[in-house]
Amino acid sequence: MSGHSKWATIKHKKGAADAARGKLFAKLIRQVEVAAREGGGDPDMNPTLRTMYQKARDASVPLDTIERAIKRGTGELEGVTYEQITYEGYAPGGVAVLIDVLTDNRNRTGAEVRSIFTKHGGSMAEPGAVAWQFERKGVVLADRAAEEDDLMLAALDAGAEDIADDGETWRITTGPTDVHAVRTALEEAGIAVSSSELTMVPTSTVAVDTEEAARKVLKLVDALDDNDDVQDVFGNFDIPDAVLEAIEA
């Protein structure tokens, strides 16, 4: 659920709530397993695994659970083979949506995703129809108590592209290969980091400036995100802070 910058913070809070009921754990473990299968089980030699490993640790997934997932991915333990698929579509109001999926049954998951779009007033799109509106980036969320000058010095030297104030956190955007280096640099500078991940950032946005319209978009996004096979949902919506806060309330 990535669109307007403030939504990253709300997504982070939702992730904490999901973790409380175990839903997030299952998704993160699956991501670790697939990363190990595709790039090997050594995080130092597999940047994707390193990122997913850190993401799982940030969410307090137990270390032995992560290590078992890596072993399933490398074939040391028996496991399910998951297929990576990206679905594309439109939410109400013409908002572009990308959905990253890991599934052991393409037909089942495709039908479920299509049903969610239909139920919530959206529509599926052909491959490539909306993907061109996004680019892969790294995003690091750091403690808002950090001094901006200290943050900028550490982050920019490590390759950060942009720093933004999200109110409760600093949001640092990086190239997809620089997220680990930026996180490490911040932590070495004594700046607390709450999360780091790879995401899809929209190159342009669609304004969703009424509460009614925003609720429709977010209901679709939430429904997609609640599907067990869906790993991430990205949208190019731009919802004003006041509208987001009204919905959150």
C-alpha positions in Angstrom: 0.0 0.0 0.0 2.2 2.7 -1.2 0.9 6.0 -2.7 1.0 9.3 -0.9 4.0 9.6 1.4 2.0 9.6 4.6 0.5 6.3 3.6 3.9 4.6 4.2 3.6 5.4 7.9 0.0 4.1 8.0 1.1 1.0 6.2 3.8 0.5 8.8 1.3 0.7 11.6 -1.0 -1.7 9.8 2.0 -4.1 9.5 2.4 -4.0 13.2 -1.3 -4.9 13.7 -1.0 -7.7 11.1 2.1 -9.0 13.0 0.0 -9.2 16.1 -2.3 -11.8 14.4 0.5 -13.6 12.6 -0.7 -12.6 9.1 2.4 -10.5 8.3 4.8 -13.3 9.6 3.4 -15.8 7.0 4.0 -13.3 4.2 7.5 -12.4 5.3 8.5 -16.0 5.7 7.3 -16.7 2.2 9.3 -13.8 0.8 12.5 -15.0 2.6 12.0 -18.5 1.2 11.6 -17.3 -2.4 14.5 -14.9 -2.2 16.7 -17.8 -0.9 15.5 -20.1 -3.7 16.3 -17.6 -6.4 19.5 -16.1 -5.2 21.0 -18.5 -2.7 20.9 -18.7 1.1 23.8 -16.3 2.0 22.4 -12.8 2.7 25.9 -11.3 2.1 25.8 -12.7 -1.5 22.1 -12.2 -2.1 20.9 -8.6 -1.7 17.2 -9.5 -2.1 17.5 -12.1 0.7 19.4 -9.6 2.8 16.5 -7.1 2.4 13.8 -9.6 3.1 15.8 -11.0 6.1 16.0 -7.5 7.6 12.4 -6.9 6.9 11.4 -10.1 8.8 13.7 -9.2 11.7 12.1 -5.7 11.9 8.7 -7.4 12.3 10.1 -9.5 15.1 9.9 -12.8 13.1 11.9 -15.3 15.2 15.4 -16.0 13.9 14.9 -19.8 13.8 11.8 -19.3 11.7 13.7 -17.2 9.2 16.5 -19.7 9.1 14.1 -22.6 8.4 12.5 -20.5 5.6 16.0 -20.0 4.0 16.7 -23.7 4.2 13.3 -24.5 2.5 14.3 -22.0 -0.2 17.7 -23.6 -0.8 16.3 -27.2 -0.7 17.8 -28.2 2.6 14.3 -28.6 4.0 11.2 -29.7 2.1 8.8 -26.9 1.2 6.2 -25.6 -1.2 7.3 -24.1 -4.6 5.8 -20.6 -5.0 5.4 -18.7 -8.2 6.0 -14.9 -8.4 3.3 -13.0 -10.3 2.5 -9.3 -10.7 -1.1 -8.4 -11.4 -2.2 -5.0 -12.6 -5.4 -3.1 -12.4 -7.3 0.1 -11.6 -9.0 1.2 -8.4 -12.1 3.5 -8.5 -11.2 6.9 -9.9 -8.5 5.5 -12.3 -5.9 4.9 -9.7 -3.2 2.5 -11.0 -2.6 -0.6 -8.8 0.2 -3.2 -8.8 -0.1 -6.4 -6.8 2.9 -8.6 -6.1 1.9 -12.2 -5.4 3.6 -15.4 -4.3 1.3 -18.4 -4.9 1.3 -22.2 -5.2 -1.8 -22.1 -7.3 -1.9 -19.4 -10.1 -5.5 -20.1 -11.1 -6.9 -19.8 -7.6 -5.0 -16.6 -6.8 -5.9 -15.0 -10.1 -9.6 -15.7 -9.6 -9.4 -14.3 -6.1 -7.6 -11.1 -7.1 -10.1 -10.5 -10.0 -13.0 -11.1 -7.6 -11.6 -8.5 -5.2 -11.3 -5.9 -7.9 -14.9 -6.5 -9.1 -16.4 -6.4 -5.6 -14.7 -3.1 -4.8 -15.5 -1.3 -8.1 -12.1 -1.7 -9.7 -10.9 -3.7 -12.8 -8.0 -5.9 -13.8 -5.7 -4.7 -16.5 -3.5 -6.4 -19.0 0.2 -7.0 -18.1 2.2 -3.8 -18.7 -0.9 -1.5 -18.6 0.1 0.2 -15.4 3.6 -1.1 -14.5 5.2 1.7 -16.5 3.8 4.2 -14.0 6.1 2.8 -11.2 9.8 2.4 -10.5 11.5 0.2 -8.0 13.1 2.0 -5.0 14.3 1.4 -1.5 12.5 3.1 1.4 14.0 3.5 4.9 12.0 4.9 7.8 14.1 6.5 10.5 13.4 8.0 13.9 11.9 11.5 13.6 13.9 12.6 16.6 17.1 12.5 14.5 18.5 15.9 13.6 17.9 16.6 9.9 21.5 17.6 9.2 22.9 14.4 10.8 20.4 12.3 8.9 21.2 14.0 5.6 24.9 13.7 6.1 24.8 9.9 6.8 22.1 9.1 4.2 23.3 11.1 1.3 26.9 9.9 1.7 25.5 6.3 1.5 23.6 6.9 -1.7 20.2 8.2 -0.6 18.2 10.0 -3.3 15.6 11.9 -1.3 14.7 12.6 2.4 11.2 13.6 3.4 9.5 14.4 6.7 6.5 12.1 7.2 5.5 13.7 10.5 6.3 10.7 12.8 9.3 9.4 10.8 11.9 10.5 8.3 11.4 8.7 5.0 14.6 8.1 3.0 14.3 7.0 -0.7 17.2 5.1 -2.3 18.0 3.2 -5.4 17.0 -0.5 -5.2 20.6 -1.6 -4.6 21.4 1.1 -2.0 18.8 0.4 0.7 21.1 -1.8 2.8 24.0 0.7 2.6 21.8 3.6 3.6 20.2 1.7 6.5 23.7 0.6 7.7 25.0 4.2 7.5 22.1 5.6 9.5 22.5 3.0 12.2 26.3 3.5 12.4 25.5 7.2 12.9 23.3 6.4 15.9 20.0 7.0 14.1 17.3 4.4 14.9 15.7 2.8 11.9 12.2 1.3 12.2 12.1 -0.4 8.7 13.7 -0.7 5.3 12.2 -2.3 2.2 12.1 -2.4 -1.5 8.9 -0.9 -2.9 7.4 0.5 -6.1 7.2 4.3 -6.2 4.7 5.9 -8.6 6.3 8.3 -11.2 3.0 10.3 -11.3 0.0 10.3 -9.0 -3.8 10.5 -9.2 -5.4 13.0 -6.8 -8.0 11.4 -4.5 -9.1 14.4 -2.5 -12.5 13.5 -1.1 -13.1 11.2 1.9 -15.7 9.1 -0.1 -13.3 8.5 -3.0 -10.4 7.8 -0.7 -12.4 5.2 1.2 -13.3 3.3 -2.0 -9.6 3.2 -3.1 -8.4 2.1 0.4 -11.1 -0.5 0.8 -9.9 -2.2 -2.4 -6.2 -1.9 -1.4 -7.0 -3.3 2.1 -9.0 -6.2 0.6 -6.1 -7.1 -1.8 -3.5 -6.8 1.0 -5.6 -9.1 3.2 -5.3 -12.0 0.7 -2.8 -14.6 1.9 -1.0 -14.8 -1.4 -0.6 -11.1 -1.9 2.7 -9.8 -0.7 2.5 -6.1 -1.5 0.1 -3.7 -3.1 1.2 -0.4 -4.7 -1.0 2.4 -5.9 -0.4 5.8 -7.5 -3.0 7.6 -5.4 -2.3 11.0 -3.7 -4.6 11.4 -0.7 -4.3 14.7 1.3 -3.2 14.3 4.9 -6.5 15.7 6.2 -8.5 13.1 4.3 -6.2 10.2 5.5 -6.4 11.4 9.1 -10.2 11.6 8.9 -10.3 8.0 7.6 -7.9 6.8 10.2 -10.0 8.4 12.9 
